[in-house]
Amino acid sequence: MGSCCTPDNSCSTNAEATTATAVADSTSTVYAVTGMTCGHCRTAITNSVSALDGVISVDVDVTAGKVTVVTGGEPDDAAIAAAVDDAGYELTGRA
């Protein structure tokens, strides 16, 4: 797995996580993700996971290696893992 960052782990992207108001029947699930080091990583995962049906919001904590996904019902763990993988990172399970 390659890194999107420079050797000093800096990155020129400072995008914030996507947030939305959760609906009453939403589910918040925290996943452990490896390989994240910077804002570009946050943006790549946020964009990939946010594109999935049923995802309301995505919050990426690069430092903690956690991704919180709010869905309108039960999350599709396999689809979320595939989206994280497509972004170039590894979802290692629920945190």
Helices and strands as residue ranges (DSSP letters): E 27-34, H 39-50, E 55-61, E 66-71, H 77-86, E 90-94
